[in-house]
Amino acid sequence: CDSPSITNPFHLQMLTGVPESSLSDLLLTVLRRSGWRDGTVVLCRGWEESGGILQLLDQTSSGASWDGGSGATWRLRAVLNLTQSSHDDTQIHDFLSRHFRQNQSSPASVLLFGADPQCAAGVLRSAQDLGLTLPMMHWVLGKPLSPDALHAIGLPLGLLAYGEVQRKPLEFYVRDALQLISRAIATATMVRPDLALIQNTVNCYDTSEHQVPSSGQYLTRFLSNTSFLGLTGPVRVHLNRSQVVTSQRFHIWSLRRDALGQPTWVTVGSWEGGELKVEDQGVWQGPKPPHRMEGGSGRTRGRWRPGMPVAGSRVRVVTLVEHPFVFTRDVDDEGSCPAGQFCLDASTNSSETLQRFFREVAGGNGSFLPAEYSKCCYGYCIDLLEKLAEDLGFEYDLYIVGDGKYGAWKAGRWTGLVGDLLNGLADLAVTSFSINSARSRVIDFTSPFFSTSLGILVRSKDTAAPIGAFMWPLHWSMWVGIFLALHITALFLTLYEWKSPYGMTPHGRNRIRVFSYSSALNLCYAILFGRTVSSKTPKCWTGRFLMNLWAIFCLLVLSSYTANLAAVMVGEKTFEEVSGIHDAKLHHPSWGFRFGTVRESSAEDYMKKNTHPHTRTHVSRRQTHTSERLLRTCSDFSEQQYVSVFEVLTMLLQLMSTCTIAIPLGGASCSVHC
């Protein structure tokens, strides 16, 4: 049965469903865990099926409020009945607009009950159009749904729903009921077989005491104290009710956006045995970001200052986006970060501006910030920061460095991360920050968490040669001279043949075949390319002598072409190789060969201090702001050679799925083919 109505201790009922009292406890626990203190119930047609849940909610909020056991309360504000308006979306829109515009004093949760899918869809669409969504309104579906029914609901984002999963078949309940009886009888038989096996007739409703207890009372006592792990889960008898309690499992789902931006349902928690297990901490944030507040005091912690203990204080942390250590993405529609940590990207190094922004976010006014300022930071360094804050017991405000630089000594002051630390704008920097001598003199570093060295990335030319690559061994003037000599030779062969009395002409001994200018061209081209074709040979001795001279010339040209072709191919491969940081190509950059580094990085500092003066001048003109952009510049440069010098080279190249990497022995340089 689904709902017990008998309290006779001799008439046990096994529940195959969940009682409405448990469903109401589930809803109230979810609301309390989310941090919502007030709520409104919206009723659509068919809400009578969940009338028991609504009645329990009304009872818990009557008089005072419901206390979940941890000091947090939930109060039912009002019940809105849309039964008469559920057939018209316009009426639903007007009804919600009138009510919620008059009651916008504070954020609240809204429970939606009803079996009419058209009414429920109309209510949710109207809520989306009116802006009655997070962070002001948190919509929760009050009726349990199956996972298949969730696909028909696509808005608003942040909507919560719940439903039973892993439901057991009826056969399992029958087996567990029989096992409960058999276990109780077996235990009772071992204690007193006379009462368990010999039946005696006793009036069960007679309140007078009997000298000999009845077998029914004796077996009932063992039934009520029997528990085991059956096919349906833990099975036991409720102490105060005639119920055989079985285990049901519920999932709580939240409507989120996936990686492609499409609405999708995500499991954010589970309910089993009266306990809520949270799976996604980012969803249970309530009307205000809890990571900005300190415990239950409602006050933000004071910022850490030198000389103060870090435990219990608030540290301002600066970071720099450097893949794969620190990534960023936009916050969701609710202004929160389901994964990673909230970080401020205001592109400023003003302490007053950052302080004002962080104060607004801590006060729950993050919606007033420009959308482009709110980011979610995640990655390896952010995970290290979270673990450090957990171990040392401090909170932090995270922001991205305004100028996007690591830090170097420029115009009499430090820039980037180093400048923010020295100016007191930040207390801690967490990113892929290299240690060098100049930085070590002004700031302190922790032990390195990742060891790397400088790498040189060389973009090799495309392996597919262009259509005119066969002409590379000889200069263009040489090709012009060869074909000009060919046509002049063919012209003289024709003239000699036609002027000779022995030539292949109509006037030369009545020849049938005629040696024309086209015949001479055919012969000269055949000799040049070394191909045997059907051609006419001159009969004149002068023409034959000239033809042999042309053959000798073609032999010399072909030999020179073959030798130069091998030299050109070897020269191209040699040009692409860079032996190291002190390679002559870097010291004396020629036309068509470029190289650069990340601006104000350790690589730039090393190149300027330990390389040739020509290298320093060239590096100053070829800089980018990030390693990823430098990597793209090197791989996308199509006209000329480009060489990049920077850190964390191997990890960056692994992120480029479109490139083929070849790192030679020793790691002095590498080639990337994109």
C-alpha positions as CSV (number, residue, x, y, z in Angstrom):
1,C,0.0,0.0,0.0
2,D,1.0,3.6,-0.5
3,S,-0.5,5.4,2.5
4,P,-1.1,3.8,5.9
5,S,-4.4,4.5,7.6
6,I,-4.5,1.8,10.2
7,T,-2.6,1.9,13.5
8,N,-3.4,-1.6,14.7
9,P,-0.2,-3.0,16.0
10,F,-1.3,-6.5,14.8
11,H,-2.0,-5.3,11.2
12,L,1.3,-4.4,9.6
13,Q,1.5,-2.6,6.2
14,M,4.5,-2.6,3.9
15,L,4.9,0.7,2.0
16,T,5.8,0.4,-1.7
17,G,5.7,4.2,-2.1
18,V,6.7,7.3,-0.1
19,P,4.3,8.8,2.5
20,E,3.4,12.4,2.0
21,S,5.1,13.3,5.3
22,S,8.4,12.2,3.9
23,L,7.9,14.2,0.7
24,S,7.1,17.3,2.7
25,D,10.3,16.7,4.8
26,L,12.2,16.4,1.6
27,L,10.9,19.7,0.2
28,L,11.5,21.6,3.4
29,T,15.0,20.2,3.8
30,V,15.9,21.2,0.2
31,L,14.6,24.7,0.8
32,R,16.4,25.0,4.1
33,R,19.7,23.7,2.6
34,S,19.3,26.2,-0.2
35,G,19.1,29.1,2.3
36,W,15.5,30.2,1.4
37,R,13.5,31.4,4.4
38,D,10.2,32.3,2.8
39,G,8.1,30.6,0.1
40,T,4.9,30.9,-1.9
41,V,2.8,28.0,-3.2
42,V,1.3,28.2,-6.7
43,L,-1.5,25.7,-7.5
44,C,-2.5,24.5,-10.9
45,R,-5.3,22.0,-11.9
46,G,-4.7,18.6,-10.4
47,W,-3.0,19.9,-7.3
48,E,-5.4,17.7,-5.2
49,E,-3.2,14.7,-5.9
50,S,-0.6,16.5,-3.7
51,G,-3.0,17.9,-1.2
52,G,-1.5,15.9,1.6
53,I,1.9,17.5,1.0
54,L,0.4,21.0,0.9
55,Q,-1.5,20.4,4.1
56,L,1.7,19.3,5.9
57,L,3.5,22.4,4.6
58,D,0.6,24.6,5.8
59,Q,0.7,22.9,9.2
60,T,4.5,23.4,9.6
61,S,4.3,27.1,8.8
62,S,1.1,27.9,10.8
63,G,1.7,30.0,13.9
64,A,5.5,30.2,13.7
65,S,7.7,28.5,11.2
66,W,9.3,25.3,10.4
67,D,12.7,24.6,11.9
68,G,14.9,22.2,10.1
69,G,16.9,21.3,13.1
70,S,19.8,23.6,12.5
71,G,18.3,27.0,13.4
72,A,17.2,27.9,9.8
73,T,13.5,28.4,9.4
74,W,11.1,28.4,6.4
75,R,7.7,30.2,6.4
76,L,4.8,29.9,4.0
77,R,3.9,33.3,2.7
78,A,0.8,32.7,0.6
79,V,-1.0,30.1,-1.6
80,L,-1.9,31.3,-5.1
81,N,-4.7,29.3,-6.8
82,L,-4.5,29.3,-10.6
83,T,-7.1,26.6,-11.1
84,Q,-9.6,29.0,-12.7
85,S,-6.9,30.7,-14.9
86,S,-4.8,27.7,-15.9
87,H,-6.3,27.5,-19.4
88,D,-5.1,31.0,-20.5
89,D,-1.4,32.0,-20.5
90,T,-2.4,35.7,-20.5
91,Q,-4.4,35.3,-17.3
92,I,-1.5,33.4,-15.7
93,H,0.9,36.2,-16.8
94,D,-1.3,38.9,-15.3
95,F,-2.0,37.0,-12.1
96,L,1.7,36.4,-11.4
97,S,2.6,40.0,-12.3
98,R,0.0,41.4,-9.9
99,H,1.0,39.3,-7.0
100,F,4.8,39.2,-7.2
101,R,5.1,42.9,-8.0
102,Q,3.3,43.8,-4.8
103,N,5.5,41.4,-2.8
104,Q,9.1,42.1,-3.9
105,S,10.4,42.9,-0.5
106,S,12.9,40.1,-0.4
107,P,13.9,36.9,-2.3
108,A,11.7,33.9,-1.8
109,S,11.2,30.4,-3.1
110,V,8.1,29.3,-5.1
111,L,6.6,25.8,-5.0
112,L,4.5,24.8,-8.0
113,F,1.9,22.0,-7.5
114,G,-0.4,20.6,-10.2
115,A,-0.9,17.7,-12.6
116,D,-1.8,19.9,-15.6
117,P,1.3,20.2,-17.8
118,Q,-0.2,23.1,-19.8
119,C,-0.7,25.1,-16.7
120,A,2.7,24.3,-15.3
121,A,4.4,25.2,-18.6
122,G,2.4,28.5,-18.7
123,V,3.5,29.4,-15.2
124,L,7.1,28.8,-15.9
125,R,7.1,30.7,-19.2
126,S,5.4,33.7,-17.5
127,A,8.0,33.6,-14.7
128,Q,10.7,33.6,-17.2
129,D,9.2,36.6,-19.1
130,L,8.6,38.6,-15.9
131,G,12.1,38.0,-14.6
132,L,10.8,36.0,-11.6
133,T,13.9,33.9,-11.6
134,L,17.1,33.5,-9.7
135,P,18.5,35.3,-7.7
136,M,15.1,36.7,-6.6
137,M,12.8,33.7,-7.1
138,H,13.7,30.1,-6.8
139,W,11.2,27.8,-8.5
140,V,10.7,24.2,-7.2
141,L,8.3,21.6,-8.6
142,G,6.4,20.2,-5.6
143,K,5.2,17.0,-7.3
144,P,7.7,14.2,-7.8
145,L,8.5,13.6,-11.5
146,S,10.1,10.7,-13.3
147,P,13.4,11.3,-15.2
148,D,11.6,11.0,-18.5
149,A,9.1,13.8,-17.7
150,L,12.0,16.3,-17.2
151,H,12.7,16.6,-20.9
152,A,9.5,18.5,-21.5
153,I,10.6,21.3,-19.1
154,G,13.2,23.7,-20.4
155,L,12.9,26.9,-18.3
156,P,13.6,28.8,-16.2
157,L,17.2,28.1,-15.4
158,G,17.8,27.1,-11.8
159,L,14.5,25.3,-11.6
160,L,14.6,22.4,-9.0
161,A,12.7,19.1,-9.4
162,Y,12.9,15.8,-7.7
163,G,11.8,12.3,-8.4
164,E,12.2,8.7,-7.3
165,V,14.9,6.6,-8.9
166,Q,15.9,3.0,-8.8
167,R,12.3,2.0,-8.0
168,K,12.0,-1.7,-7.1
169,P,9.4,-4.0,-8.6
170,L,6.4,-5.3,-6.6
171,E,8.0,-8.8,-6.6
172,F,10.8,-7.5,-4.4
173,Y,8.4,-6.1,-1.8
174,V,6.5,-9.5,-1.6
175,R,9.8,-11.4,-1.1
176,D,10.9,-8.9,1.6
177,A,7.5,-9.2,3.4
178,L,7.8,-13.0,3.4
179,Q,11.4,-12.8,4.6
180,L,10.3,-10.5,7.5
181,I,7.7,-13.0,8.7
182,S,10.0,-16.0,8.4
183,R,12.9,-14.2,10.2
184,A,10.5,-13.2,13.1
185,I,9.0,-16.7,13.4
186,A,12.4,-18.3,13.3
187,T,13.7,-16.1,16.1
188,A,10.6,-16.5,18.2
189,T,10.8,-20.3,17.8
190,M,14.3,-20.4,19.1
191,V,13.3,-18.5,22.3
192,R,9.9,-20.0,23.1
193,P,8.8,-22.7,20.7
194,D,5.6,-23.4,22.7
195,L,4.2,-20.0,22.1
196,A,5.5,-19.7,18.5
197,L,4.2,-23.1,17.3
198,I,1.2,-23.8,19.5
199,Q,-1.7,-21.5,18.8
200,N,-4.1,-20.5,21.6
201,T,-7.3,-18.4,21.2
202,V,-7.2,-15.1,23.0
203,N,-9.2,-11.9,22.5
204,C,-6.6,-9.4,21.3
205,Y,-8.8,-6.5,22.3
206,D,-9.3,-7.7,25.8
207,T,-7.4,-5.2,28.1
208,S,-7.5,-7.5,31.1
209,E,-4.2,-9.3,31.8
210,H,-3.9,-12.9,31.0
211,Q,-1.7,-15.3,32.9
212,V,-0.5,-16.9,29.6
213,P,0.4,-14.5,26.7
214,S,-1.1,-15.2,23.4
215,S,1.0,-16.5,20.5
216,G,-0.1,-13.5,18.4
217,Q,1.2,-11.0,20.9
218,Y,4.4,-12.9,21.2
219,L,5.0,-13.0,17.4
220,T,4.0,-9.3,17.1
221,R,6.8,-8.4,19.5
222,F,9.4,-10.2,17.3
223,L,7.9,-8.8,14.1
224,S,8.3,-5.2,15.4
225,N,12.0,-5.8,16.3
226,T,13.1,-7.5,13.1
227,S,15.2,-5.6,10.6
228,F,17.4,-6.7,7.7
229,L,18.8,-5.7,4.4
230,G,16.4,-7.0,1.7
231,L,15.9,-6.7,-2.0
232,T,14.3,-3.3,-1.5
233,G,17.0,-2.0,0.8
234,P,16.9,-1.7,4.6
235,V,13.6,-3.2,6.0
236,R,12.3,-2.4,9.5
237,V,9.0,-1.9,11.4
238,H,8.2,1.6,12.5
239,L,8.0,1.8,16.3
240,N,4.9,4.0,16.6
241,R,3.0,3.0,13.5
242,S,1.9,-0.2,11.9
243,Q,4.3,0.3,9.0
244,V,7.0,-1.8,7.5
245,V,9.4,0.9,6.3
246,T,11.4,0.3,3.2
247,S,14.0,2.4,1.5
248,Q,13.3,4.8,-1.4
249,R,15.9,6.9,-3.2
250,F,15.2,10.4,-4.6
251,H,17.3,12.5,-6.9
252,I,17.1,16.3,-6.8
253,W,17.7,17.9,-10.3
254,S,18.5,21.4,-11.3
255,L,18.1,23.0,-14.7
256,R,21.5,24.2,-15.8
257,R,23.3,25.1,-19.0
258,D,25.7,22.5,-20.5
259,A,29.0,23.2,-22.2
260,L,27.2,24.1,-25.4
261,G,24.9,26.5,-23.7
262,Q,21.8,24.3,-23.9
263,P,19.4,23.7,-21.0
264,T,20.1,20.4,-19.3
265,W,19.1,18.7,-16.1
266,V,21.9,18.0,-13.6
267,T,21.7,15.9,-10.5
268,V,22.6,18.1,-7.6
269,G,21.7,16.0,-4.6
270,S,20.0,12.8,-3.4
271,W,17.6,11.9,-0.6
272,E,17.6,8.5,1.1
273,G,16.7,7.5,4.6
274,G,15.6,11.0,5.6
275,E,19.0,12.5,4.8
276,L,20.0,14.9,2.0
277,K,23.4,14.3,0.3
278,V,24.7,17.2,-1.7
279,E,26.6,16.5,-4.9
280,D,27.0,19.9,-6.4
281,Q,27.9,22.6,-3.9
282,G,27.5,25.4,-6.4
283,V,23.7,25.0,-6.6
284,W,23.0,25.3,-2.9
285,Q,23.8,29.0,-2.6
286,G,20.5,30.6,-1.8
287,P,19.6,34.2,-2.4
288,K,23.2,35.5,-1.6
289,P,26.6,34.1,-2.3
290,P,27.5,32.3,0.9
291,H,31.3,32.2,0.2
292,R,31.3,36.0,0.7
293,M,30.0,35.8,4.2
294,E,31.6,34.5,7.4
295,G,29.7,31.6,9.0
296,G,26.5,32.7,10.5
297,S,27.6,36.1,11.7
298,G,26.5,37.9,8.6
299,R,29.6,40.0,8.6
300,T,32.6,39.8,6.2
301,R,35.9,39.0,7.7
302,G,38.6,41.8,8.0
303,R,41.3,41.9,5.4
304,W,44.6,40.4,6.4
305,R,47.5,42.8,7.2
306,P,51.2,42.0,7.8
307,G,51.8,40.8,11.3
308,M,48.2,39.4,11.7
309,P,47.5,35.6,11.8
310,V,46.2,34.5,8.5
311,A,43.6,32.1,10.1
312,G,40.2,33.8,10.3
313,S,41.2,36.7,8.1
314,R,40.4,37.6,4.5
315,V,43.3,37.6,1.9
316,R,43.2,39.4,-1.4
317,V,44.6,37.1,-4.1
318,V,45.7,38.2,-7.6
319,T,46.1,35.8,-10.5
320,L,46.9,35.8,-14.2
321,V,45.2,33.7,-16.8
322,E,47.8,31.2,-18.1
323,H,46.7,28.0,-19.6
324,P,46.7,25.2,-18.4
325,F,47.2,26.5,-14.8
326,V,44.4,29.2,-14.7
327,F,41.4,29.3,-17.0
328,T,38.4,31.6,-17.0
329,R,34.8,31.5,-18.2
330,D,31.7,33.6,-17.7
331,V,29.4,33.1,-14.7
332,D,26.1,31.5,-15.2
333,D,22.7,33.3,-15.5
334,E,22.4,33.3,-11.7
335,G,25.8,35.1,-11.3
336,S,27.4,32.1,-9.6
337,C,30.2,29.6,-10.5
338,P,29.1,26.0,-10.5
339,A,32.8,25.0,-10.9
340,G,35.8,27.1,-9.9
341,Q,35.9,30.3,-7.9
342,F,34.4,33.7,-8.5
343,C,37.0,36.2,-9.6
344,L,36.9,39.8,-10.6
345,D,38.3,40.9,-14.0
346,A,38.0,44.7,-13.8
347,S,41.2,45.4,-15.8
348,T,42.3,48.0,-13.2
349,N,45.0,48.3,-10.6
350,S,43.1,50.9,-8.4
351,S,42.8,49.7,-4.8
352,E,39.7,51.9,-4.2
353,T,37.9,50.5,-7.3
354,L,38.6,46.9,-6.4
355,Q,37.6,47.5,-2.7
356,R,34.3,49.0,-3.9
357,F,33.6,46.1,-6.2
358,F,34.4,43.4,-3.6
359,R,32.2,45.3,-1.0
360,E,29.3,45.2,-3.4
361,V,29.7,41.5,-4.1
362,A,30.0,40.7,-0.3
363,G,26.8,42.7,0.3
364,G,24.9,40.6,-2.2
365,N,24.9,43.4,-4.9
366,G,26.9,41.5,-7.4
367,S,24.2,42.1,-10.0
368,F,25.2,45.8,-10.2
369,L,28.6,44.9,-11.6
370,P,29.2,45.0,-15.3
371,A,28.7,41.5,-16.8
372,E,32.2,41.4,-18.2
373,Y,33.8,41.9,-14.8
374,S,32.4,38.7,-13.2
375,K,34.3,35.6,-14.1
376,C,34.8,32.1,-12.9
377,C,38.5,31.1,-12.4
378,Y,39.4,27.4,-12.4
379,G,42.5,25.3,-13.0
380,Y,45.4,23.7,-11.2
381,C,46.5,26.9,-9.4
382,I,42.9,27.6,-8.3
383,D,42.7,24.1,-6.8
384,L,45.9,24.8,-4.9
385,L,44.5,28.1,-3.6
386,E,41.3,26.3,-2.4
387,K,43.4,23.7,-0.6
388,L,45.6,26.3,1.0
389,A,42.7,28.3,2.2
390,E,41.1,25.2,3.7
391,D,44.3,24.1,5.5
392,L,45.1,27.6,6.9
393,G,41.5,28.6,7.6
394,F,41.3,31.9,5.7
395,E,38.9,33.4,3.1
396,Y,40.0,35.3,0.0
397,D,38.9,37.7,-2.7
398,L,40.2,36.7,-6.1
399,Y,40.9,39.1,-9.0
400,I,42.8,39.0,-12.3
401,V,45.7,41.4,-12.7
402,G,44.7,44.6,-14.5
403,D,47.5,44.9,-17.0
404,G,47.8,41.2,-17.7
405,K,51.5,41.1,-17.1
406,Y,53.8,39.0,-14.9
407,G,55.8,41.9,-13.7
408,A,59.0,43.7,-14.7
409,W,61.0,46.8,-13.8
410,K,59.7,49.5,-16.2
411,A,60.1,53.2,-16.0
412,G,61.2,53.1,-12.4
413,R,58.4,50.9,-11.1
414,W,57.3,47.3,-11.1
415,T,54.4,46.3,-13.3
416,G,52.0,43.3,-13.3
417,L,51.7,40.8,-10.5
418,V,54.9,42.1,-8.8
419,G,53.6,45.6,-8.8
420,D,50.3,44.7,-7.3
421,L,52.0,42.8,-4.5
422,L,54.5,45.6,-3.7
423,N,51.8,48.3,-3.8
424,G,49.6,46.4,-1.3
425,L,46.9,45.9,-3.8
426,A,47.2,42.1,-3.3
427,D,48.5,40.0,-0.5
428,L,49.1,36.8,-2.5
429,A,49.7,35.9,-6.2
430,V,48.7,32.5,-7.4
431,T,49.5,31.5,-11.0
432,S,52.3,30.1,-13.1
433,F,54.8,32.6,-11.7
434,S,58.5,32.0,-12.6
435,I,61.2,32.7,-10.1
436,N,64.1,34.9,-11.2
437,S,66.8,36.9,-9.4
438,A,65.1,40.3,-9.9
439,R,61.8,39.2,-8.5
440,S,63.3,37.3,-5.7
441,R,64.9,40.5,-4.4
442,V,61.6,42.2,-3.8
443,I,59.0,39.5,-3.1
444,D,59.0,36.0,-1.5
445,F,58.2,32.8,-3.3
446,T,56.9,29.5,-2.1
447,S,58.5,26.2,-3.1
448,P,57.9,25.5,-6.8
449,F,55.0,23.3,-7.6
450,F,56.0,22.7,-11.2
451,S,59.5,22.7,-12.6
452,T,60.2,23.8,-16.2
453,S,62.8,25.5,-18.4
454,L,62.8,27.8,-21.3
455,G,61.7,26.3,-24.6
456,I,62.2,27.3,-28.2
457,L,59.3,26.7,-30.6
458,V,60.2,26.8,-34.3
459,R,57.4,26.9,-36.9
460,S,58.4,24.6,-39.8
461,K,57.3,25.3,-43.3
462,D,54.4,23.3,-44.8
463,T,55.5,19.8,-46.0
464,A,53.4,20.2,-49.3
465,A,55.6,22.0,-51.8
466,P,54.0,24.6,-54.1
467,I,53.4,24.0,-57.7
468,G,56.5,26.0,-58.7
469,A,58.9,24.3,-56.3
470,F,60.7,22.5,-59.2
471,M,62.1,25.9,-60.4
472,W,63.8,26.7,-57.0
473,P,67.3,25.2,-58.0
474,L,67.8,27.8,-60.8
475,H,67.3,31.5,-60.8
476,W,64.5,32.9,-62.9
477,S,67.0,34.6,-65.3
478,M,68.6,31.2,-65.9
479,W,65.2,29.7,-66.9
480,V,64.5,32.6,-69.2
481,G,68.0,32.1,-70.8
482,I,67.5,28.4,-71.3
483,F,64.1,28.7,-73.1
484,L,65.3,31.7,-75.1
485,A,68.4,29.7,-76.3
486,L,66.0,26.8,-77.2
487,H,63.9,28.9,-79.5
488,I,67.0,30.6,-81.1
489,T,68.6,27.1,-81.7
490,A,65.3,25.8,-83.3
491,L,65.2,28.9,-85.5
492,F,68.8,28.4,-86.8
493,L,68.1,24.7,-87.3
494,T,65.2,25.6,-89.6
495,L,67.2,28.2,-91.5
496,Y,70.1,25.9,-92.1
497,E,67.8,23.1,-93.3
498,W,65.9,25.3,-95.7
499,K,69.1,26.9,-97.1
500,S,70.9,23.6,-97.7
501,P,70.4,21.8,-101.0
502,Y,70.3,18.6,-99.1
503,G,67.7,19.7,-96.6
504,M,64.3,18.3,-96.0
505,T,62.5,20.9,-98.1
506,P,60.5,20.8,-101.3
507,H,63.5,22.2,-103.1
508,G,66.1,19.8,-101.6
509,R,66.3,16.7,-103.9
510,N,62.5,16.4,-104.0
511,R,62.0,15.4,-100.3
512,I,58.6,14.1,-99.4
513,R,58.9,15.2,-95.7
514,V,59.4,18.8,-94.7
515,F,61.5,20.0,-91.7
516,S,59.6,23.0,-90.4
517,Y,60.1,25.3,-87.4
518,S,57.7,23.2,-85.4
519,S,59.8,20.1,-86.2
520,A,62.9,22.0,-84.8
521,L,61.0,23.0,-81.6
522,N,59.9,19.4,-81.1
523,L,63.5,18.1,-81.5
524,C,65.0,20.8,-79.1
525,Y,62.4,20.1,-76.4
526,A,62.9,16.4,-76.7
527,I,66.7,16.8,-76.2
528,L,66.2,19.2,-73.3
529,F,63.9,17.0,-71.3
530,G,65.7,13.7,-72.3
531,R,62.6,12.1,-73.8
532,T,62.6,10.0,-77.0
533,V,59.8,11.1,-79.2
534,S,59.0,10.8,-82.9
535,S,60.8,13.7,-84.4
536,K,62.4,14.7,-87.7
537,T,66.2,15.0,-87.8
538,P,67.9,17.6,-90.0
539,K,69.8,16.3,-93.1
540,C,72.1,19.2,-93.3
541,W,75.5,18.7,-91.7
542,T,75.5,22.2,-90.3
543,G,72.1,21.6,-88.6
544,R,73.3,18.2,-87.2
545,F,76.4,19.9,-85.7
546,L,74.2,22.6,-84.1
547,M,71.9,19.9,-82.8
548,N,74.8,18.1,-81.0
549,L,75.9,21.4,-79.5
550,W,72.4,21.8,-78.1
551,A,72.5,18.3,-76.6
552,I,75.8,19.0,-74.8
553,F,74.3,22.3,-73.4
554,C,71.2,20.4,-72.2
555,L,73.4,17.8,-70.5
556,L,75.3,20.5,-68.5
557,V,72.0,22.3,-67.6
558,L,70.4,19.0,-66.3
559,S,73.5,18.2,-64.2
560,S,73.5,21.6,-62.6
561,Y,69.8,21.4,-62.0
562,T,70.0,18.1,-60.2
563,A,72.9,19.2,-58.0
564,N,71.2,22.4,-57.0
565,L,67.9,20.6,-56.2
566,A,69.6,18.5,-53.5
567,A,71.4,21.6,-52.1
568,V,68.1,23.5,-51.9
569,M,66.3,20.8,-50.1
570,V,69.1,20.3,-47.5
571,G,69.3,24.1,-47.1
572,E,65.6,24.4,-46.3
573,K,65.8,21.8,-43.6
574,T,69.0,23.4,-42.1
575,F,67.3,26.8,-42.0
576,E,64.5,25.5,-39.8
577,E,66.7,24.1,-37.1
578,V,67.7,26.1,-34.1
579,S,70.4,24.6,-32.0
580,G,69.7,26.7,-28.8
581,I,69.5,30.1,-27.3
582,H,72.9,31.0,-28.6
583,D,72.2,30.0,-32.2
584,A,73.6,32.3,-34.9
585,K,70.2,32.8,-36.4
586,L,69.0,34.4,-33.1
587,H,72.1,36.5,-32.8
588,H,72.0,37.8,-36.4
589,P,68.3,37.6,-37.5
590,S,68.0,38.0,-41.3
591,W,65.1,38.9,-43.4
592,G,62.3,36.3,-43.2
593,F,63.3,35.0,-39.7
594,R,61.4,36.4,-36.7
595,F,61.3,35.5,-33.1
596,G,59.7,36.8,-29.9
597,T,58.7,36.1,-26.2
598,V,55.9,36.9,-23.8
599,R,56.1,40.5,-22.6
600,E,57.6,41.0,-19.2
601,S,58.1,37.3,-18.6
602,S,61.1,35.4,-17.3
603,A,61.9,34.4,-20.9
604,E,62.1,38.0,-22.0
605,D,64.3,38.8,-19.0
606,Y,66.7,36.0,-19.8
607,M,66.9,36.9,-23.5
608,K,67.8,40.5,-22.7
609,K,70.4,39.6,-20.2
610,N,72.1,36.5,-21.6
611,T,72.0,36.8,-25.4
612,H,73.5,38.9,-28.2
613,P,72.7,42.6,-28.4
614,H,71.0,42.1,-31.7
615,T,68.8,39.5,-30.1
616,R,67.7,42.0,-27.4
617,T,66.7,44.6,-29.9
618,H,64.7,42.1,-32.0
619,V,62.9,40.6,-29.0
620,S,61.8,44.1,-27.8
621,R,59.9,44.5,-31.1
622,R,58.4,41.0,-31.2
623,Q,56.3,40.5,-28.0
624,T,52.9,39.3,-27.1
625,H,50.8,39.4,-23.9
626,T,50.2,35.7,-23.3
627,S,51.9,32.4,-24.1
628,E,48.9,31.1,-25.9
629,R,48.9,34.1,-28.2
630,L,52.6,33.7,-28.8
631,L,52.0,30.0,-29.6
632,R,49.2,31.0,-32.1
633,T,51.5,33.6,-33.7
634,C,54.2,31.0,-34.2
635,S,51.8,28.3,-35.6
636,D,49.7,30.7,-37.8
637,F,52.6,32.7,-39.4
638,S,52.3,31.7,-43.0
639,E,54.7,33.9,-44.9
640,Q,57.9,33.8,-42.9
641,Q,59.8,31.8,-40.3
642,Y,58.9,32.6,-36.7
643,V,60.6,31.4,-33.5
644,S,59.0,31.7,-30.0
645,V,60.9,31.5,-26.7
646,F,58.8,31.0,-23.6
647,E,58.1,28.7,-20.6
648,V,55.7,25.7,-20.0
649,L,56.1,24.9,-23.7
650,T,55.3,21.2,-23.6
651,M,52.0,21.7,-21.7
652,L,50.9,24.5,-24.0
653,L,51.5,22.4,-27.1
654,Q,49.5,19.6,-25.7
655,L,46.5,21.9,-25.6
656,M,46.7,22.5,-29.3
657,S,44.9,19.5,-30.8
658,T,45.5,20.7,-34.4
659,C,49.3,20.7,-34.1
660,T,51.9,17.9,-34.5
661,I,54.8,18.3,-32.2
662,A,58.3,17.1,-32.8
663,I,60.8,17.6,-29.9
664,P,64.4,16.6,-30.8
665,L,66.8,14.9,-28.3
666,G,67.9,17.3,-25.7
667,G,64.9,19.6,-25.8
668,A,66.8,22.5,-27.2
669,S,64.1,23.3,-29.8
670,C,61.0,21.7,-31.2
671,S,58.9,21.9,-34.4
672,V,55.2,22.3,-34.6
673,H,53.2,21.4,-37.7
674,C,49.6,22.8,-37.7
